[in-house]
């Protein structure tokens, strides 16, 4: 194959990435640069395929490591949120509320639907951008 063909294949993979969003197609598209360079220098087709394979493996490994680093940082942040108190702004339905936490509004779900609606809650876990909270029934003024 000639170097233009490799570049076109790489660009097509990168364009397909816009529809998928996994970053693996981007890695494959970028890996097509290596066989393109090999083809430009006159290397055999087998060498071009080896360069494409090696490049794809290296770039895919980089994406995998990048994702693992990102998920471990997110899980560490989520772990520090557990046990913190949130203020309920409003209940949207029997299990979902808008809450205020760290100066931002979040959507939160109850751990169990039978828990009472309350003005405050405690974070039990974090799932993406949603908090899972437990609520305690407000105590009626006992002195």
C-alpha positions as CSV (number, residue, x, y, z in Angstrom):
1,X,0.0,0.0,0.0
2,X,1.2,3.5,-0.5
3,X,1.5,6.1,2.2
4,X,-1.6,8.1,1.1
5,X,-3.8,5.0,1.6
6,X,-2.5,4.5,5.2
7,X,-3.2,8.2,5.9
8,X,-6.8,7.9,4.5
9,X,-7.4,4.8,6.6
10,X,-6.1,6.6,9.7
11,X,-8.3,9.6,9.1
12,X,-11.4,7.4,8.6
13,X,-10.7,5.7,11.9
14,X,-10.3,9.1,13.6
15,X,-13.6,10.3,12.1
16,X,-15.3,7.1,13.2
17,X,-14.1,8.0,16.7
18,X,-16.5,10.9,16.8
19,X,-19.4,8.6,16.7
20,X,-18.1,6.0,19.2
21,X,-16.2,8.0,21.8
22,X,-14.1,5.2,23.1
23,X,-10.6,6.6,22.1
24,X,-9.6,3.2,20.8
25,X,-10.5,4.1,17.2
26,X,-8.4,7.3,17.7
27,X,-5.5,5.1,18.8
28,X,-5.8,2.9,15.7
29,X,-6.1,6.0,13.5
30,X,-2.9,7.5,15.0
31,X,-1.2,4.1,14.6
32,X,-1.7,4.4,10.9
33,X,1.0,7.1,10.8
34,X,3.7,4.4,11.3
35,X,3.0,2.3,8.3
36,X,2.5,5.5,6.3
37,X,6.0,6.5,7.1
38,X,7.2,2.9,6.4
39,X,5.5,3.0,3.0
40,X,6.9,6.5,2.2
41,X,10.4,5.1,2.8
42,X,9.7,2.1,0.5
43,X,9.3,-0.6,3.1
44,X,7.7,-3.9,2.1
45,X,4.0,-4.6,2.8
46,X,4.9,-7.0,5.7
47,X,6.9,-4.3,7.4
48,X,4.0,-1.8,7.0
49,X,1.6,-4.3,8.5
50,X,4.0,-4.9,11.4
51,X,4.4,-1.2,12.0
52,X,0.6,-0.8,12.0
53,X,0.1,-3.7,14.5
54,X,2.8,-2.5,16.8
55,X,1.6,1.1,16.7
56,X,-2.0,0.0,17.3
57,X,-0.9,-2.1,20.3
58,X,1.2,0.8,21.8
59,X,-1.6,3.4,21.4
60,X,-4.3,1.0,22.7
61,X,-2.2,0.3,25.7
62,X,-1.8,4.1,26.3
63,X,-5.6,4.5,26.1
64,X,-6.1,1.7,28.6
65,X,-3.5,3.1,31.0
66,X,-5.0,6.6,30.7
67,X,-8.5,5.2,31.5
68,X,-7.2,3.3,34.5
69,X,-5.5,6.4,35.9
70,X,-8.7,8.4,35.4
71,X,-11.0,5.9,37.0
72,X,-8.7,5.4,40.1
73,X,-8.6,9.2,40.6
74,X,-12.4,9.4,40.3
75,X,-12.9,6.5,42.7
76,X,-10.5,8.2,45.2
77,X,-12.5,11.4,44.9
78,X,-15.8,9.5,45.4
79,X,-14.5,7.8,48.4
80,X,-13.8,11.1,50.1
81,X,-17.4,12.2,49.5
82,X,-18.9,9.2,51.3
83,X,-20.2,10.2,54.7
84,X,-20.6,13.9,53.9
85,X,-23.8,15.7,54.7
86,X,-25.9,17.3,51.9
87,X,-28.7,19.8,52.0
88,X,-31.9,18.8,50.1
89,X,-33.1,21.7,47.9
90,X,-36.3,19.9,46.6
91,X,-37.6,16.4,46.2
92,X,-38.3,15.7,42.5
93,X,-40.2,12.4,43.2
94,X,-40.3,9.9,46.0
95,X,-36.7,8.7,45.3
96,X,-34.9,11.6,43.6
97,X,-33.9,15.0,44.9
98,X,-31.8,18.0,44.0
99,X,-29.2,18.5,46.7
100,X,-26.5,21.1,47.5
101,X,-23.1,19.7,48.1
102,X,-19.7,21.6,48.0
103,X,-21.5,24.7,46.6
104,X,-22.9,22.8,43.6
105,X,-26.3,21.3,42.8
106,X,-26.4,17.5,42.3
107,X,-29.1,15.0,41.7
108,X,-29.3,12.4,44.4
109,X,-31.2,9.1,44.8
110,X,-32.2,7.5,48.0
111,X,-30.5,4.3,49.0
112,X,-34.0,2.8,49.7
113,X,-37.2,4.2,48.4
114,X,-39.0,3.6,51.7
115,X,-36.7,6.1,53.5
116,X,-38.5,9.3,54.4
117,X,-38.1,12.6,52.6
118,X,-35.8,14.9,54.7
119,X,-34.1,18.3,54.5
120,X,-30.6,16.7,54.8
121,X,-29.0,13.5,53.8
122,X,-25.7,11.6,54.1
123,X,-23.8,10.5,51.0
124,X,-23.5,6.7,50.8
125,X,-21.9,6.4,47.4
126,X,-21.3,8.3,44.2
127,X,-22.3,6.8,40.8
128,X,-21.0,9.0,38.0
129,X,-22.5,12.4,38.5
130,X,-25.3,11.2,40.9
131,X,-25.1,10.9,44.6
132,X,-26.8,8.1,46.5
133,X,-27.9,9.3,49.9
134,X,-29.6,8.0,53.0
135,X,-32.1,10.2,54.8
136,X,-33.3,10.2,58.4
137,X,-36.7,11.2,59.5
138,X,-36.7,14.7,61.1
139,X,-37.1,14.3,64.8
140,X,-40.2,16.0,66.2
141,X,-39.2,18.5,68.9
142,X,-38.7,16.5,72.0
143,X,-37.1,18.4,74.9
